[in-house]
Amino acid sequence: MRRKCRLISSGCWPKEEMRVAKIRHIAITAEDPFATAELFKKGFGLEEIGRGDSELAREVYLTDGYINVAIVCWKRTKETPNPYPEGYGLDHFGLQVDDLESAEARARAAGATPQPPPPVDLSKLDGRLFFEKKYVLAGVKFDLSGHGWPVAAEKK
């Protein structure tokens, strides 16, 4: 009997054990996230579901109902005097997984390495922190979340 499995770069797992992660957001950096968000809303009809302006960052969260776009500008601080030495643009994508521990193990088995935590106090983002684990694989940054990201507007 032949085993049914999904091929990945580091091997093969039975379908029963491998749950497909869902792409839930793409993060971009922009000098002015508020103006950039307006362009995306007017140009593509994306809906704003949240925004923030803390001492650490200005950010706007947009959605098409399936995938979110996070538009962020980290502010210059003593700890990060130049948060964008390579300029603005695509930063990372986020995956929602059913089992965070298992997904981390698979990511590491495929060669992913953890990203170091940012040198700032993330509690200053007023609860607008949705990722749980950050990794890099083949030079591409991504984060994993077991609880996901909101896809509806914040209630005011």
C-alpha positions as CSV (number, residue, x, y, z in Angstrom):
1,M,0.0,0.0,0.0
2,R,1.4,3.4,-1.0
3,R,1.4,6.1,1.6
4,K,-0.3,9.4,0.8
5,C,1.7,12.4,1.7
6,R,2.5,16.0,1.0
7,L,6.0,16.6,-0.3
8,I,7.9,19.5,1.2
9,S,11.5,20.5,0.8
10,S,12.7,18.4,3.8
11,G,10.6,15.3,3.3
12,C,7.1,13.9,3.4
13,W,4.5,13.9,6.1
14,P,1.2,11.9,6.0
15,K,-1.7,14.1,5.1
16,E,-3.4,13.4,8.4
17,E,-0.4,14.9,10.3
18,M,0.1,17.9,8.0
19,R,-2.3,20.8,8.2
20,V,-2.0,23.5,5.7
21,A,-1.1,26.9,7.2
22,K,-3.2,29.8,6.0
23,I,-1.6,33.0,4.8
24,R,-3.4,35.7,6.8
25,H,-1.4,38.9,6.4
26,I,1.3,40.6,4.5
27,A,3.2,43.4,6.2
28,I,4.7,46.3,4.4
29,T,6.6,49.3,5.8
30,A,5.9,52.8,4.7
31,E,7.1,56.3,5.7
32,D,3.5,57.4,6.1
33,P,1.2,54.4,6.8
34,F,-1.9,56.6,7.1
35,A,-1.4,58.1,3.6
36,T,-0.4,54.7,2.1
37,A,-3.5,53.1,3.6
38,E,-5.7,55.7,1.9
39,L,-4.1,54.9,-1.4
40,F,-4.8,51.1,-0.9
41,K,-8.4,51.8,0.2
42,K,-9.2,54.1,-2.7
43,G,-7.2,52.1,-5.3
44,F,-8.3,48.6,-4.3
45,G,-11.3,49.0,-2.1
46,L,-9.6,47.4,1.0
47,E,-11.4,48.0,4.3
48,E,-9.6,49.5,7.3
49,I,-10.0,47.3,10.3
50,G,-7.7,49.1,12.8
51,R,-5.0,51.7,13.3
52,G,-2.6,52.8,15.9
53,D,-0.2,55.5,16.8
54,S,1.9,54.7,19.8
55,E,5.4,55.8,20.9
56,L,6.8,52.8,19.0
57,A,4.9,52.8,15.7
58,R,2.2,54.1,13.4
59,E,0.2,51.3,11.8
60,V,-2.9,50.7,9.8
61,Y,-4.5,47.3,9.2
62,L,-6.5,46.7,6.0
63,T,-8.4,43.6,4.7
64,D,-10.1,42.2,1.7
65,G,-12.0,39.9,4.0
66,Y,-9.5,37.0,3.7
67,I,-6.0,38.4,3.9
68,N,-4.9,41.5,5.8
69,V,-2.3,44.1,4.9
70,A,-0.4,45.6,7.8
71,I,1.2,49.0,6.9
72,V,3.7,49.9,9.6
73,C,6.3,52.6,10.3
74,W,8.4,51.9,13.4
75,K,9.4,55.2,15.0
76,R,13.0,56.1,15.6
77,T,13.9,55.4,19.2
78,K,17.1,55.2,21.3
79,E,17.1,51.4,20.8
80,T,16.3,51.7,17.0
81,P,17.7,55.0,15.7
82,N,17.3,53.8,12.0
83,P,14.6,51.1,11.9
84,Y,14.7,50.9,8.0
85,P,18.4,50.8,6.9
86,E,17.3,49.0,3.7
87,G,14.3,51.3,3.0
88,Y,10.6,50.7,3.0
89,G,8.6,48.0,1.3
90,L,7.6,44.3,1.7
91,D,8.6,43.2,5.2
92,H,7.1,39.7,5.9
93,F,4.0,37.5,5.6
94,G,2.1,35.8,8.4
95,L,0.8,32.3,8.6
96,Q,-2.1,31.1,10.8
97,V,-1.6,27.5,12.0
98,D,-3.8,25.1,13.9
99,D,-0.9,23.8,16.1
100,L,1.8,26.4,16.8
101,E,4.2,23.9,18.4
102,S,4.0,21.5,15.5
103,A,4.3,24.3,12.9
104,E,7.4,25.6,14.7
105,A,8.9,22.1,14.6
106,R,8.2,21.8,10.9
107,A,9.6,25.3,10.2
108,R,12.8,24.5,12.1
109,A,13.1,21.1,10.3
110,A,12.9,22.9,7.0
111,G,15.8,25.1,8.1
112,A,14.0,28.2,9.5
113,T,15.7,30.1,12.2
114,P,14.0,32.3,14.8
115,Q,14.2,36.0,14.3
116,P,15.5,37.9,17.3
117,P,12.9,39.9,19.2
118,P,12.9,43.6,18.4
119,P,14.8,45.7,20.9
120,V,11.7,47.5,22.0
121,D,9.0,47.1,24.6
122,L,6.1,45.6,22.5
123,S,3.6,46.2,25.2
124,K,3.6,49.8,24.1
125,L,1.6,48.8,21.0
126,D,-1.6,48.8,23.1
127,G,-2.4,45.2,22.4
128,R,-2.0,45.4,18.6
129,L,0.5,42.5,18.5
130,F,-0.9,39.5,16.7
131,F,2.1,37.3,15.9
132,E,3.4,34.6,18.3
133,K,6.7,33.4,16.7
134,K,8.9,35.0,14.0
135,Y,11.2,33.1,11.7
136,V,13.5,33.5,8.6
137,L,13.8,30.8,5.9
138,A,15.9,31.3,2.8
139,G,16.1,35.0,3.6
140,V,12.3,35.5,3.8
141,K,10.8,36.7,7.1
142,F,7.5,35.2,8.3
143,D,5.6,34.8,11.5
144,L,3.3,32.1,12.9
145,S,0.2,32.5,15.0
146,G,-2.2,30.0,16.5
147,H,-4.9,32.6,17.1
148,G,-4.7,34.6,13.9
149,W,-5.4,38.2,13.0
150,P,-8.7,40.1,13.0
151,V,-10.5,40.4,9.7
152,A,-13.3,42.7,10.8
153,A,-13.2,46.3,11.8
154,E,-12.5,47.2,15.4
155,K,-15.7,48.1,17.3
156,K,-15.6,51.6,18.6
